[in-house]
Every structure is written in structure tokens, then in C-alpha cells.
Amino acid sequence: MKSEVVDDGVGLPLDVCFTLRPGRDITVVAWGACIQEVMRAANLLAEQDIQCEVLDLATIKPLDMETILASVRKTGRLLVVHEACGSFGVGAEIVARVTEQALPCLKAPPKRL
């Protein structure tokens, strides 16, 4: 993807997720190249009145579980989208932690894509 990059001289924090799109129906966590596809999908789903809360993980270590858990507690659903192995990766770790720490809030099983 090509686009203009604006440099205002202010560094972004490296220990927090960024909420790219607020939502009420599902939390979608992604990072890297997947962000563009997730945002396109969220826009298409919005046309059907499905509001995705899109979180850009931004950094893997430290992993900002507070933001992820707060979002999942709000939406009750989690989808982790990433270009990585399905087993033993960051997506699996996020799903495991959400399951351990927010299971009563989940309306459906968390998924990885």
C-alpha cells in the first residue's frame, strides 16, 4: 500500500494497542499487514449494522492485554486476525489469555483467522 506518511515528530507509545475503530458487536485484534484488510471488512460489516471494534496490537512485547480485555468485556466476542502460524503464536496467546481472564463475558468462543 502506498500513502503519504505524516511525521509530526511525536513518537507513538509502544506499550498500548490502538483502537482504530470503536464497536459494540465484536473485538477484532490485528497487527501489521492484516490491519488494512480488517478495516475493509469492518466497513463492509458496518453496512449490515455489525460494529467491529478494531484494535491494532502495535507491539507484541509488551502485550497490552488491558485494552484487549476491556474491549472483549464490552463486545463479548473476539477475533484475532494475523499472518502467522496457527499454533503456538501470538494469536493463540491472546485467545488463551482472554479465555482465562474474561470467559464469563464471552458470548461465543474466541477465534483466530
PAVEXPA-282143 format. One record per residue: x, y, z of N, C-alpha, C, O, CB in turn. Coordinates in steps of 0.05 Angstrom, whole numbers, plus 32768, in hexadecimal, padded with zeros to 4 digits. Each point is the difference from the previous one (the first is absolute). Glycine has a CB too. Example, Ala and Ser with C-alpha at 12.3 -4.5 7.8 and 13.67 -1.06 7.14 Angstrom:
BEGIN
81087F8E809C7FEE8018800080128018800080158000800D7FC57FE9800C;801F802C7FD98010801880017FF18016800E800A80168004800E7FDD7FD1;
END
This chain:
BEGIN
80117FE980007FEF8017800080128019800080138001800F7FC87FE68009;801E802C7FD8800F80197FFF7FEE8016800B7FE880017FFA80337FF07FDF;7FF0802080387FF18017800B80148014800B80177FF980047FC17FEA8006;801F80347FFA80108015800C80047FFB801D7FED7FF8800E800280297FD0;80297FE2802C80067FFC801C8005801C800D8011800F7FF780037FC38000;7FDD8034801D8002801A800E80127FFC80187FFB7FEE80117FD880217FDF;80428000801280127FFF80177FFE801A800F800B80147FF880147FCC7FF0;7FD3801F802F7FFD801880108015800180168000801280117FD07FEE7FE6;80437FED80098015800080137FF97FF4801B80117FFE80127FFF802A7FD8;7FD87FCF80197FF77FF4801980007FE27FFD7FF47FF57FEE7FEF8033801D;802C7FCA800780017FE37FFF7FE77FF4800C7FF4800B8012803D7FF77FF1;7FC77FE77FF27FE97FF2800B80097FEE801780167FF680007FD3800B7FD3;80067FFB804180077FEE801580027FE37FF67FF17FF87FEE7FF880268033;80297FD37FEA80057FE57FF77FF57FEB801380067FE87FFD802280287FEC;7FC77FF8802A7FF67FEC80137FE27FFF80017FF57FF68014803480128006;7FCA80037FD27FE2800080007FF57FF97FE4800D80057FEC7FF4801E8039;7FE87FD17FDB7FF17FFB7FE77FF4801B7FF87FFB801180107FFB7FBE7FFC;800480337FDA7FF280177FF67FE47FF87FF77FFE7FED7FF1802E80298001;7FC07FF880187FE57FFA7FF77FFC80107FE67FFD801880007FF27FE08030;80107FF97FBA7FFD800D7FE67FE380057FF97FFA80127FF080307FD88002;7FC58006801A7FE380037FFA7FF17FF7801980037FE88008800480117FC6;7FE98017803E7FF07FF780177FE97FEE7FF67FF680047FE9801580268031;7FEC7FC47FF77FEA7FEE7FF87FF37FF48018800980038017800E7FF47FBF;7FD27FFC80257FF17FF480167FFB7FE27FFD7FFA7FF380147FF080397FF0;801B7FC97FE47FF87FE47FFA80167FEC80027FFB7FE980077FE2802A7FDD;803B7FF4801580177FEE8000801A80108002800280157FF47FE37FC97FF1;802E80168029801B800C800180117FF17FEC80017FE780007FFA80268031;801280017FBD80127FF47FED801C800B8006800580187FFE7FD67FE47FDE;80377FF2802B801C8008800580117FF77FE97FFF7FEA7FF77FFA8012803B;801780177FC380117FFA7FEA8019801180028002801280127FD77FE27FD1;803A8006800C801980117FFF800D7FFC7FE57FF97FEE7FF1800E800E8041;800A80167FC8800F7FFF7FE67FEE80027FE87FED8010800080347FD48017;7FE6800D7FD57FF280017FE67FE27FFA80027FF180097FEF803A7FEB7FFB;7FCD7FFD802A7FE47FF880027FEE801780077FE87FFF7FFB80277FD58014;7FFB80427FFC7FF0801680087FEF800B7FE97FE980058003803980078020;7FEA7FF77FC67FF1800B7FE97FE97FEF7FF87FEA800A7FFB8040800B7FF5;7FDA7FD1800F7FEA7FED7FFA7FEA800180157FE87FFF7FFA80387FE47FED;7FE8801D80327FED800180167FEF80197FFF7FE87FFF800480387FE68019;7FEC80327FDD7FF180197FFE7FEC7FFF7FE97FEA800A8003803D800F8011;7FE27FDB7FD57FED7FFD7FEA7FE87FEE80087FE980067FFA803D80007FE5;7FE07FE4802E7FEB7FEE80097FEE800E80147FE77FFD7FFF80377FDC7FFA;7FED8036801A7FF0800F80147FED80147FF27FE980038008803C7FF7801A;7FE480137FC97FF080127FF17FE97FF27FF27FE9800A8000803E80147FF9;7FDE7FCB7FFC7FEB7FF07FF37FEC7FF680147FE780017FFB80397FF17FE2;7FE98005803A7FEE7FF680157FEF8017800C7FE97FFC800780387FE08004;7FEA803C7FF67FF18017800A7FE780067FEE7FEC8009800A803F800A8008;7FD77FE67FD47FE980037FEF7FE97FED80077FE980057FF9803780097FE3;7FE77FDD80337FEC7FED800A7FFA8005801E7FF47FEF800D801B7FEF7FD0;7FF98039802D7FFC8008801C800F7FED80137FF77FFC80177FDD80177FDC;80437FE3800580127FF18012801780118005801080067FEE7FE17FCD8001;80128036802A80158013800780187FF2800D7FFF7FF680167FDE802D7FF1;80397FDC7FEA80197FF4800980118014800E800580167FF67FFA7FC97FE4;800B801A803E80148010800D801B7FF57FF780067FE980057FDC80218024;802D80067FC880197FF77FF48017800B80118003801880047FE97FE77FCE;80257FEE803880178007801080197FF97FF080037FE97FF67FE480108035;802B801A7FD2801B7FFB7FF480127FF980178006801280117FF2800E7FC7;80127FC8802980117FF780168019801280028009800580177FE67FCC7FE2;801C80387FF1801780127FFF801A7FF3800A801380007FF27FCD80268014;80207FD0801280177FF2800B7FF87FE5800C7FEA7FFE800B802E802E7FFD;7FFA7FC17FF67FFA7FE5800B800C7FFE801C7FF57FF28011800A7FFA7FC1;801780218033800C8000801A8008801C80078013800A7FF47FFD7FC68007;7FE3803D80187FEB7FF580117FE57FFE7FF27FFA800F7FEE801E80058039;7FD97FD87FE17FE67FFB7FF57FEB800E80117FFE7FFB801880117FD87FD6;7FE2803F80067FED8011800F7FE57FF180047FED80057FF2802880247FFA;7FEC7FC480277FE87FF180057FEA8010800D7FE87FF97FFD80347FDF8008;7FEA803D80097FEB8010800D7FED800C7FEC7FE87FFE80038038800E8021;7FEB7FFE7FC67FEE800C7FEB7FF07FEA7FF27FE880037FFB803980227FFE;7FEC7FC480027FF27FEA7FF37FEA7FF580117FE97FFC7FF780417FF87FF1;7FDC800880327FEC7FF580127FE9801480047FE87FF88001803B7FEE8016;7FE280347FEB7FEB801480037FED7FFF7FE87FE8800280038037801B8019;7FED7FE17FCC7FF07FFF7FE87FEF7FE67FFF7FE880017FF9803B801A7FEF;7FE97FCE801E7FF17FE77FFF7FEA800080157FEA7FF67FFB803F7FF27FF5;7FDC802480277FEB800180157FE880117FF67FE97FFC8007803A7FFF801D;7FE380197FCB7FEB80117FF47FF17FF27FEA7FE780017FFF80358027800D;7FF37FCA7FE27FF27FF57FE97FF77FE380047FED7FF77FF3802F80277FF1;7FF37FD3802D7FF97FE48005800A7FEC7FEB7FFB7FE880027FDE80298014;80367FF97FD6800A7FEF7FEB801C80097FF98008801780027FCA7FE17FEC;803E7FF48008801C80067FF880077FF07FE77FFB7FE87FFE801180208032;800080077FBD800D7FF47FE9801C800C7FFE800380187FFF7FD07FE27FE8;80417FF48018801B80087FFC80087FFA7FE37FFE7FE97FF8800E800F803A;7FFC801C7FBF80087FFD7FE4801E80057FFE800A801580077FC77FF97FE9;803D7FDE8005801D80037FFD800B7FEE7FEB7FF47FEC7FF8800F80218038;80157FFB7FC6800E7FF07FED80167FF2800F8017800980017FDF80167FD8;80047FCA803280137FF180107FF67FE480027FEB7FF97FF7802380308023;80037FC77FF37FF87FE480047FE77FFF80127FFD8011801280337FDF7FE8;7FC07FFC80027FE87FFD801080067FF6801C7FF1800680137FF67FF27FC4;802E7FF9802C80077FF5801A8017800F800D801380087FF37FDD7FCB7FFD;800E8030802A8016800A80118008801D7FF98017800880067FF87FCA7FFE;7FE0803E7FF08007801B7FF97FF2801580127FF47FF9801480127FF77FBD;7FFD802980267FF5801680107FE27FFE80007FF380068015803480177FDE;7FCC7FDC7FF77FE37FFD7FFF7FF67FEC80147FEC8005800E801580077FC2;800D7FDD80327FF87FEC80138004800A801D7FEF7FFA8011801E7FE37FCE;8007803280268005800B801A7FEA801480087FF780008017803B7FFA7FE3;7FC680177FF47FEB801380057FE67FF180067FF2800780148024801C7FCE;7FE37FCA800E7FE77FF0800580027FF2801B7FEC8000800F800E7FF97FBF;801D7FFC803880037FF2801A7FFC801380177FF17FFA8014802E7FE67FD8;7FED803780137FFE801480167FE4800B80037FF680038016803980097FE3;7FC37FF97FF07FE5800A80017FEE7FEA800C7FEE80068011801980177FC7;7FFD7FCA80217FF07FEA800A80047FFD801E7FED7FFC800F80167FED7FC5;8016801A803580077FFE801D7FF5801780107FF67FFC801680337FEB7FDE;7FD7803180017FFA801880107FE5800C7FFA7FF78011801080397FF77FF1;7FC27FF07FEA7FE6800D7FFA7FEB7FEC7FF67FED80077FF2802C80228003;7FEB7FBD80127FED7FEC7FF77FE3800680057FEF7FFD7FEE80357FE2801A;7FD4802A80107FE4800680057FF480167FEE7FE880027FFD80207FF08032;8009801E7FC57FF780167FEF7FFC7FF87FE37FF3800E7FF180258011802D;7FF27FC97FDB7FFF7FF87FE47FE47FF57FF97FF57FEF800E803C80077FF4;7FC580147FE77FE77FF67FF680047FE97FEC7FED7FF27FF97FFF803C800D;802D7FCF7FF180077FEC7FEC801D7FF98004800F8010800B7FCE80007FD3;802C7FD98018801C7FF98003801280137FF07FF880087FEA7FFB7FC8801D;802480388004801280117FF1800B7FF07FE880047FE88001800880328029;7FFA7FF57FC1800A7FF37FE78019800E7FF68005801780067FCC7FDB7FEE;803F7FFE7FFD8018800B7FF27FFC7FFC7FE27FF47FEC7FF7802A80098030;7FEB801F7FCA7FFE7FFE7FE3801B80087FF4800380017FE87FCB800A8019;
END
